[in-house]
């Protein structure tokens, strides 16, 4: 097969720092490159391919729907998005769903809904949304404004007003920031792009208490942590937290672009006709593929996710060059004595695909990856980490 790398550089906007790897196919947790070399996938397309590549049930669902109806506008009813919304509500206990195309869009919807809820209940007043320092909520102007990292607040201003930032796991700073103007507190249960940093139970409990006192909404960004990634359907379940709004995407579609914003009993009617919309939201093909994913994220799979997460922790916990491991289930960040980007590059050379998050090596493998595949990948990863630490 002829290389297409140079054509990529010629025709594709240079927004991605790609590794020198041309992928053409795959099956399950294994990718194949242009030269026929195979790679064990420990990143699942940044948490997207939760049942791996070429999953037969997902392919069948997508193909069947594509042959019937690929798209129609949201002026009409279509069954796939209805059934998907029903499944998500049953999984989560939420009441209604808005569909879009990405995590950033799901967060945009969550932000709009939180602002409107505050306005509706405060005589049209405008409220503030508190997010966490080191958070990441997307790359649109508003979701960048909500992102608590200065590195993203350059060159693209002016940004949307109305956001305040507090340190994660700092209850005192949160208490100082909350006021009658607070419309919502928006959090990730594990800061993914910020370095795989889980919130502490004490801090989440503090958010719950302040929400009861001040009446603000709790919005949870489950774009990366949702859909079984942490061993619960949504990571907030680990904290016995019942959010008012949940956003999700990534693993939801199993490889097709789809995002969702879920609303609780309190917020289910905050958005009405013309308050929000999306041309492709709830697209029948994307929804059919997502439904085939959601219905298989059951208790048995979630139990396996937790077991595999512990298996990885045990395998890497005492490995030379590993300083610490953070995260939950199959969303793990490994702090090493070496350079995470160099480790990722060398892993590619040896046939394993890993991710990075800040200074950590990040693992987001398919949820159904086999133990034999894990063993092979972890053996290579341990050796690469050891060598990089001693370099």
DOPA-370096 format. One record per residue (C-alpha): chain; y, z, x; residue number from 1. Coordinates in steps of 0.1 Angstrom, whole numbers, plus 5000, padded with zeros to 4 digits. Each point is the difference from the previous one (the first is absolute). Layout:
! residues N
- A Y Z X NUM
...
END
This chain:
! residues 391
- A 5000 5000 5000 1
- A 5035 4991 5012 2
- A 5023 5029 5008 3
- A 5029 5005 4975 4
- A 5018 5027 5020 5
- A 5028 4977 5013 6
- A 5006 4985 4965 7
- A 5004 5036 4987 8
- A 5027 5006 5026 9
- A 5017 4967 4991 10
- A 5000 5004 4963 11
- A 4997 5037 4991 12
- A 5030 5023 5001 13
- A 4996 5023 5030 14
- A 4998 5033 4981 15
- A 4966 5011 5013 16
- A 4990 5010 5035 17
- A 4965 4985 4997 18
- A 4971 5007 5023 19
- A 4985 4970 5017 20
- A 4972 4996 4974 21
- A 4993 4972 4976 22
- A 4977 5011 4972 23
- A 4983 4975 4977 24
- A 4973 5017 4981 25
- A 4981 5032 4995 26
- A 4974 5020 4980 27
- A 5002 5037 4991 28
- A 5014 5019 5029 29
- A 4997 4972 5025 30
- A 5026 4973 5007 31
- A 4993 4967 5019 32
- A 5026 4983 5022 33
- A 5006 4963 5007 34
- A 4975 5001 5029 35
- A 4972 5016 4980 36
- A 5005 5035 5015 37
- A 4995 5029 4976 38
- A 5021 5031 4996 39
- A 4992 5033 4982 40
- A 5029 5006 4976 41
- A 5014 5036 5002 42
- A 5033 4990 4983 43
- A 4990 4981 4968 44
- A 5032 4980 5001 45
- A 5021 5032 5001 46
- A 4980 5017 4973 47
- A 4996 4970 4977 48
- A 4964 4987 5002 49
- A 4984 5033 4989 50
- A 4967 4982 4993 51
- A 5003 4978 5031 52
- A 5002 4962 5002 53
- A 4983 4977 4976 54
- A 4988 5028 4977 55
- A 4977 4982 4975 56
- A 5011 5019 4968 57
- A 5037 4995 5008 58
- A 4994 4963 5008 59
- A 4982 4995 4967 60
- A 5027 5018 4980 61
- A 5028 4980 5016 62
- A 4982 4967 4997 63
- A 4990 5005 4964 64
- A 5036 5008 4990 65
- A 5015 4971 5021 66
- A 4979 4976 4980 67
- A 5013 5014 4967 68
- A 5037 5009 5004 69
- A 5018 5004 5033 70
- A 5034 5009 4986 71
- A 5022 5004 4970 72
- A 5033 5018 4995 73
- A 5002 5036 4989 74
- A 5014 4988 4966 75
- A 4963 4998 4990 76
- A 4970 5023 5001 77
- A 4972 4994 5025 78
- A 4969 5022 5002 79
- A 4995 5005 5037 80
- A 5032 5020 5005 81
- A 4993 5021 4969 82
- A 4965 5009 5012 83
- A 5013 5008 5035 84
- A 5028 5022 4986 85
- A 4974 5018 4978 86
- A 4977 5006 5030 87
- A 5029 5014 5021 88
- A 5011 5023 4972 89
- A 4964 5013 4996 90
- A 4997 5005 5038 91
- A 5033 5018 5003 92
- A 5008 5017 4967 93
- A 5033 4980 4999 94
- A 5011 4984 4968 95
- A 5015 4965 5007 96
- A 5002 4975 5028 97
- A 5025 4974 5013 98
- A 4986 4972 5021 99
- A 5017 4982 5029 100
- A 4990 4983 5032 101
- A 5003 5025 5029 102
- A 5005 5036 5010 103
- A 5037 4995 5006 104
- A 5004 4987 4965 105
- A 4980 5028 4985 106
- A 5023 5025 5018 107
- A 5031 4980 4987 108
- A 4987 5005 4965 109
- A 4993 5037 5006 110
- A 5036 5005 5013 111
- A 5015 4981 4971 112
- A 4980 5020 4975 113
- A 5009 5034 5016 114
- A 5037 4991 5000 115
- A 4998 4988 4963 116
- A 4981 5032 4990 117
- A 5028 5021 5015 118
- A 5027 4979 4985 119
- A 4984 5001 4965 120
- A 4998 5038 5002 121
- A 5034 5007 5016 122
- A 5024 4980 4978 123
- A 5000 4969 5022 124
- A 5006 5019 5033 125
- A 4986 4987 5033 126
- A 4975 5021 5018 127
- A 4988 5002 5036 128
- A 4965 4995 5013 129
- A 4987 5021 5029 130
- A 4975 4985 5024 131
- A 4986 5012 5032 132
- A 5010 4993 5036 133
- A 4975 4977 5017 134
- A 4990 4985 4967 135
- A 4994 4963 4993 136
- A 5004 4985 4965 137
- A 5004 4963 5006 138
- A 5022 4973 5014 139
- A 5023 4990 4971 140
- A 5036 5013 5003 141
- A 4994 5029 4976 142
- A 4966 5010 5013 143
- A 5014 4999 5035 144
- A 5028 5022 4988 145
- A 4973 5024 4987 146
- A 4982 4999 5034 147
- A 5008 5030 5022 148
- A 5000 4982 5034 149
- A 5032 4990 5017 150
- A 4983 4971 5018 151
- A 4998 4982 4967 152
- A 5037 5007 4992 153
- A 5015 4974 5024 154
- A 5014 4966 4995 155
- A 4993 4997 4962 156
- A 5028 5022 4985 157
- A 5016 5009 4978 158
- A 4970 5018 4985 159
- A 4995 5013 4965 160
- A 5016 5035 4995 161
- A 4985 5030 4984 162
- A 4973 5012 5024 163
- A 4998 5032 5020 164
- A 4975 5008 5027 165
- A 4982 5033 5009 166
- A 4975 5009 5026 167
- A 4964 4998 4989 168
- A 4983 5034 4996 169
- A 5034 5018 5002 170
- A 5003 5020 4968 171
- A 5033 5015 5010 172
- A 5017 4967 5006 173
- A 4986 4987 4967 174
- A 5014 5029 4981 175
- A 5035 4995 5016 176
- A 4999 4963 4990 177
- A 4989 5004 4964 178
- A 5027 5003 4973 179
- A 5007 4992 4964 180
- A 5007 4964 5012 181
- A 4965 4995 5013 182
- A 4983 4974 4979 183
- A 4967 5000 5019 184
- A 4982 5009 5032 185
- A 4980 4970 5014 186
- A 4972 5007 5025 187
- A 4970 4985 5017 188
- A 4971 5025 5001 189
- A 4993 4986 5035 190
- A 5028 4982 5018 191
- A 4982 4969 5010 192
- A 5024 4978 5019 193
- A 5017 5031 5012 194
- A 4970 5010 5020 195
- A 4972 5012 4977 196
- A 5015 5034 4993 197
- A 4986 5019 4970 198
- A 5022 5023 4979 199
- A 4992 5037 5000 200
- A 4988 5017 4968 201
- A 5028 5026 5002 202
- A 5026 4972 5001 203
- A 4985 4982 4970 204
- A 4999 5033 4981 205
- A 5037 5005 5008 206
- A 5007 4966 4985 207
- A 4981 5009 4968 208
- A 5019 5033 4997 209
- A 5034 4984 5005 210
- A 4991 4972 4975 211
- A 4994 5027 4974 212
- A 5032 5017 5008 213
- A 5023 4970 5002 214
- A 4982 4975 4978 215
- A 4999 4971 5025 216
- A 4971 4975 5000 217
- A 4973 4999 5027 218
- A 4993 4965 5012 219
- A 4970 4994 5022 220
- A 4997 4969 5021 221
- A 4963 4993 5002 222
- A 5004 4964 5013 223
- A 4978 5007 5030 224
- A 4982 5032 4990 225
- A 4989 4989 4965 226
- A 4969 4983 4987 227
- A 4975 5023 5017 228
- A 5013 4998 5035 229
- A 5001 5038 5005 230
- A 4969 5010 4981 231
- A 5018 5005 4967 232
- A 5012 4971 4978 233
- A 5035 5011 5008 234
- A 5009 5023 5029 235
- A 5021 5023 4978 236
- A 4967 5012 4985 237
- A 4993 5019 5032 238
- A 5031 5020 4993 239
- A 4994 5006 4963 240
- A 5033 4981 4994 241
- A 5006 4982 4967 242
- A 5029 4976 5008 243
- A 5024 4986 4974 244
- A 4999 4966 5017 245
- A 4974 4984 5024 246
- A 5004 4968 5019 247
- A 4971 4981 5016 248
- A 4990 4967 5014 249
- A 4981 4989 5032 250
- A 4963 5008 4992 251
- A 5006 4996 4962 252
- A 4996 4962 5001 253
- A 4972 4998 5026 254
- A 5019 4972 5018 255
- A 5022 4985 4973 256
- A 5037 5010 4997 257
- A 5005 5026 4973 258
- A 5019 5033 4996 259
- A 5001 5025 4972 260
- A 5023 5028 4989 261
- A 4983 5026 4978 262
- A 5019 5023 4976 263
- A 4990 5034 4986 264
- A 5004 5013 4965 265
- A 5036 5010 5009 266
- A 5011 4967 5014 267
- A 4978 4975 4981 268
- A 5029 4987 4978 269
- A 5029 5001 5024 270
- A 4999 4962 5005 271
- A 5005 4978 4970 272
- A 5004 4963 4994 273
- A 5022 4983 5027 274
- A 5003 5032 5021 275
- A 4976 4985 5026 276
- A 4977 4970 5004 277
- A 4980 4978 5024 278
- A 4990 4964 4996 279
- A 4967 5005 5017 280
- A 4994 5036 4990 281
- A 4966 5005 4984 282
- A 4990 4964 5011 283
- A 4965 4994 4984 284
- A 4983 4991 5032 285
- A 5014 5029 5020 286
- A 4993 5024 4971 287
- A 4964 4988 4997 288
- A 4994 5005 5037 289
- A 5015 5034 4999 290
- A 4980 5011 4970 291
- A 4968 4991 5019 292
- A 5012 5023 5027 293
- A 5012 5029 4979 294
- A 4969 5004 4979 295
- A 4979 5004 5032 296
- A 5021 5028 5016 297
- A 4978 5026 4984 298
- A 4990 5036 5010 299
- A 4971 4988 5021 300
- A 5022 4977 5021 301
- A 5027 5027 5003 302
- A 4975 5025 5013 303
- A 4988 4974 5026 304
- A 5037 4994 5010 305
- A 5003 5037 5008 306
- A 4967 5001 5019 307
- A 5009 4970 5021 308
- A 5034 5015 5007 309
- A 4983 5032 5013 310
- A 4975 4978 5020 311
- A 5029 4983 5018 312
- A 5017 5033 5007 313
- A 4968 5014 5015 314
- A 4994 4969 5021 315
- A 5036 4999 5014 316
- A 5009 5037 4998 317
- A 4988 5009 5035 318
- A 5003 4965 5016 319
- A 5018 4998 5033 320
- A 5036 4990 4995 321
- A 5002 5011 4963 322
- A 5026 5026 4994 323
- A 4999 5004 4962 324
- A 4989 4983 4968 325
- A 5021 5001 4968 326
- A 4995 4987 4965 327
- A 4974 5001 4972 328
- A 4969 4980 4992 329
- A 5002 4965 5015 330
- A 5037 5002 5008 331
- A 5001 5015 5034 332
- A 5026 5001 5029 333
- A 4987 5007 5035 334
- A 5024 5015 5025 335
- A 4989 4990 5035 336
- A 5010 5005 5036 337
- A 5006 4962 5003 338
- A 5022 4973 4985 339
- A 4988 4992 4964 340
- A 5011 4964 5002 341
- A 4981 4994 5032 342
- A 4970 5017 4985 343
- A 5002 4977 4969 344
- A 5003 4969 5022 345
- A 4970 5009 5022 346
- A 4979 5008 4969 347
- A 5006 4965 4988 348
- A 4987 4987 5034 349
- A 4969 5020 4994 350
- A 4995 4990 4964 351
- A 5015 5028 4979 352
- A 5032 4998 4979 353
- A 5021 5032 4998 354
- A 5035 5006 4989 355
- A 5029 5022 5013 356
- A 5025 5023 4984 357
- A 5028 5012 5023 358
- A 4982 5014 5030 359
- A 4966 5003 4983 360
- A 4970 4978 4996 361
- A 4995 4995 4963 362
- A 4967 4995 4982 363
- A 4997 4985 4965 364
- A 4966 4985 4999 365
- A 4984 4985 4968 366
- A 4988 5028 4978 367
- A 4964 4986 5000 368
- A 4998 4994 5038 369
- A 4965 5009 5012 370
- A 4991 5028 5024 371
- A 4986 4976 5025 372
- A 5032 4980 5000 373
- A 5019 5033 5004 374
- A 4978 5010 5029 375
- A 5006 4967 5018 376
- A 5038 5001 4994 377
- A 5003 5037 5010 378
- A 4981 4995 5032 379
- A 5024 4973 5011 380
- A 5030 5019 4988 381
- A 4990 5031 5020 382
- A 4995 4980 5031 383
- A 5033 4983 4997 384
- A 5019 5033 4993 385
- A 4983 5016 5030 386
- A 5009 4971 5023 387
- A 5036 4998 4988 388
- A 5004 5038 5004 389
- A 4989 4998 5037 390
- A 5020 4968 5008 391
END
